[in-house]
Amino acid sequence: MKRRSAKAKVGPGGYETRDRLLDTAERLFGTHGYDGIGMRALAENAKVNLGAATYHYGSKKALYIEAFMRRFRPNNAEQLSLLRHAQRQARPPSVDAIVDCMIEPVYSMGLMHPNFSALLARNLIAPPMFMHAALHREVDLTMQEYVAALRRCLPGIPRQLIRTRVMFAMGSLLMFSANVGRLSRMSRPAPLEQVFKELAGFISAGLQAEPTDPGAVGK
């Protein structure tokens, strides 16, 4: 028997109620964390009754997972789609092209959904215990494909070092995503295209740098 997802439930308030709950959960979980906000407060902020919230998601844990995965999973899928397209266009694609595929979905998501950025930061830095397995499943495939693609165009850099540098790159993206809201509040904000180029150049240069101690990192 197939397990029904939260999205399969249609009842009081339908899609509008679910969307309000997800948007509210994204904002409040991002601000307060999983333990910092209760289901009743989430329902009140979403302006729905607690019964409707429970009907659609059943529990705070289920609501938290859905609020996170609705943007995180499509973002990972877009990263892989862009990378695979780039690999069909050039064999292998350049490091710069690979970096663009890596950061464009995260960059765009941070600009379009700044409330999600705080939730993303929380889950990548200190996720609730129940999120660990799900995060590994979602991230591992993306990480593996990017490391493999970079190995093909950076044959002189050990695989483990490339993997470490991809983690550094993800950290840079995380910091950008967590602070994207500040861009619009700067007294003289840089054009968004310029910010993207700076971020891409920073990550690309780090990936291609000569190892500080080649003998210390195995192939």
Legacy VTK file of the C-alpha trace (Angstrom):
# vtk DataFile Version 3.0
C-alpha trace
ASCII
DATASET POLYDATA
POINTS 219 float
0.000 0.000 0.000
1.435 3.362 -1.064
2.075 5.922 1.624
0.125 9.139 1.102
2.157 12.326 1.299
0.985 15.486 3.010
0.285 16.961 -0.434
-2.199 14.209 -1.163
-4.560 15.468 1.530
-7.295 17.826 0.383
-9.757 19.071 2.953
-10.564 22.200 4.979
-9.189 25.161 3.077
-7.552 22.984 0.398
-4.435 24.229 -1.324
-4.709 27.779 0.020
-4.553 26.545 3.610
-1.609 24.255 2.854
0.303 27.021 1.090
-0.239 29.439 3.983
0.932 26.823 6.450
4.039 26.054 4.405
4.936 29.716 3.921
4.430 30.403 7.616
6.394 27.318 8.652
9.238 28.316 6.328
9.444 31.763 7.923
8.979 30.790 11.570
11.088 27.625 11.552
13.813 29.604 9.826
13.658 32.292 12.520
13.091 30.168 15.644
14.172 26.649 14.721
12.182 23.451 15.094
12.049 23.559 18.888
11.359 27.286 19.052
7.831 27.288 17.695
4.796 25.081 18.329
2.029 23.840 16.048
-0.569 26.103 17.638
1.564 29.203 17.058
2.199 28.110 13.470
-1.523 27.733 12.866
-2.294 31.105 14.452
0.329 32.882 12.361
-0.961 31.189 9.220
-4.476 32.277 10.218
-5.865 28.762 10.084
-7.353 26.724 12.888
-5.275 24.046 14.568
-7.602 21.323 13.312
-6.921 22.306 9.692
-3.180 22.344 10.320
-3.325 18.887 11.878
-5.535 17.606 9.067
-3.090 18.635 6.350
0.184 17.671 8.017
-0.613 15.566 11.052
2.359 16.736 13.097
4.887 19.522 13.448
7.615 17.175 12.246
5.739 16.413 9.011
5.097 20.115 8.430
8.768 20.931 9.021
9.964 18.294 6.551
7.504 19.415 3.880
8.336 23.113 4.356
12.012 22.364 3.840
11.845 19.781 1.066
9.422 21.691 -1.167
12.281 24.036 -2.139
15.381 22.014 -1.253
14.560 18.974 -3.388
13.745 20.941 -6.597
16.906 23.011 -6.059
19.049 19.848 -5.976
17.254 18.493 -9.033
17.918 21.739 -10.916
21.617 21.622 -10.003
21.882 18.118 -11.450
19.842 18.997 -14.540
22.060 21.981 -15.333
25.228 19.942 -14.795
24.072 17.107 -17.046
23.108 19.591 -19.750
26.535 21.252 -19.516
28.199 17.835 -19.830
26.264 17.155 -23.039
27.447 20.471 -24.459
31.156 19.999 -23.683
33.206 16.978 -22.612
34.277 17.925 -20.070
32.733 21.327 -19.323
35.022 23.980 -17.857
35.293 24.541 -14.119
33.555 27.900 -14.597
30.631 26.206 -16.363
30.337 23.603 -13.588
30.388 26.327 -10.930
27.615 28.234 -12.721
25.478 25.066 -12.687
26.173 24.644 -8.969
25.370 28.137 -7.797
22.666 29.430 -10.147
19.748 27.482 -8.559
20.860 28.360 -5.003
21.452 32.001 -5.956
18.051 32.342 -7.625
16.261 30.587 -4.779
17.882 32.891 -2.228
16.675 35.955 -4.105
13.155 34.646 -4.694
12.617 33.016 -1.283
14.712 34.823 1.353
12.682 33.266 4.186
13.837 29.852 3.043
17.470 30.930 3.283
17.377 30.981 7.083
15.690 27.562 7.160
18.308 26.198 4.755
21.119 27.557 6.928
19.653 25.933 10.042
19.319 22.564 8.359
22.794 22.512 6.885
24.511 23.731 10.066
22.495 22.116 12.872
19.517 20.123 11.557
17.025 18.375 13.835
17.999 14.741 14.298
15.131 13.478 12.163
16.472 15.461 9.172
19.945 13.878 9.070
19.110 10.845 6.929
16.918 12.813 4.529
19.599 15.474 4.028
22.254 12.862 3.283
20.010 11.201 0.710
19.280 14.500 -1.016
22.826 15.878 -0.950
24.962 12.799 -1.652
23.960 12.263 -5.288
24.456 15.932 -6.133
27.827 15.987 -4.378
29.001 12.811 -6.127
28.131 14.056 -9.609
29.783 17.429 -9.079
32.939 15.845 -7.685
33.076 13.438 -10.644
32.608 16.283 -13.134
35.330 18.366 -11.493
37.749 15.425 -11.409
37.515 15.158 -15.186
38.638 18.743 -15.711
40.996 18.932 -12.716
42.956 15.660 -13.060
45.928 17.003 -11.089
43.921 17.566 -7.898
43.192 14.575 -5.613
39.578 13.430 -5.454
39.285 13.882 -1.705
40.583 17.433 -1.996
38.052 18.198 -4.726
35.312 16.829 -2.476
36.544 19.025 0.375
36.597 22.058 -1.897
33.061 21.352 -3.104
32.058 21.411 0.576
33.804 24.790 0.901
31.890 25.968 -2.174
28.607 24.857 -0.624
29.576 26.783 2.509
30.052 29.948 0.451
26.654 29.408 -1.141
25.128 28.847 2.283
26.561 32.108 3.611
25.282 33.982 0.571
21.852 32.402 0.867
21.618 33.170 4.590
22.492 36.831 4.012
20.804 37.512 0.678
18.186 39.705 2.312
20.864 42.230 3.222
21.670 42.903 -0.430
18.520 44.939 -0.937
19.101 46.891 2.306
22.628 48.036 1.470
22.981 51.806 0.967
24.689 51.181 -2.397
23.845 47.590 -3.343
25.886 45.968 -6.097
23.949 44.865 -9.203
22.793 41.275 -8.782
24.663 40.172 -11.899
27.874 41.531 -10.398
27.262 39.691 -7.126
26.704 36.453 -9.047
29.961 36.915 -10.982
31.912 37.642 -7.802
30.529 34.553 -6.088
31.184 32.349 -9.130
34.725 33.692 -9.524
35.500 33.151 -5.846
34.332 29.521 -5.905
35.961 28.738 -9.256
39.326 30.098 -8.136
39.208 28.050 -4.937
38.398 24.842 -6.788
41.307 25.312 -9.193
43.967 26.456 -6.705
47.099 24.404 -6.355
46.990 22.075 -3.317
48.820 23.563 -0.348
50.340 20.155 0.432
49.694 17.630 -2.370
51.333 14.799 -0.431
49.019 15.204 2.536
45.849 14.291 0.616
45.483 10.869 -0.940
44.070 10.241 -4.377
LINES 1 220
219 0 1 2 3 4 5 6 7 8 9 10 11 12 13 14 15 16 17 18 19 20 21 22 23 24 25 26 27 28 29 30 31 32 33 34 35 36 37 38 39 40 41 42 43 44 45 46 47 48 49 50 51 52 53 54 55 56 57 58 59 60 61 62 63 64 65 66 67 68 69 70 71 72 73 74 75 76 77 78 79 80 81 82 83 84 85 86 87 88 89 90 91 92 93 94 95 96 97 98 99 100 101 102 103 104 105 106 107 108 109 110 111 112 113 114 115 116 117 118 119 120 121 122 123 124 125 126 127 128 129 130 131 132 133 134 135 136 137 138 139 140 141 142 143 144 145 146 147 148 149 150 151 152 153 154 155 156 157 158 159 160 161 162 163 164 165 166 167 168 169 170 171 172 173 174 175 176 177 178 179 180 181 182 183 184 185 186 187 188 189 190 191 192 193 194 195 196 197 198 199 200 201 202 203 204 205 206 207 208 209 210 211 212 213 214 215 216 217 218
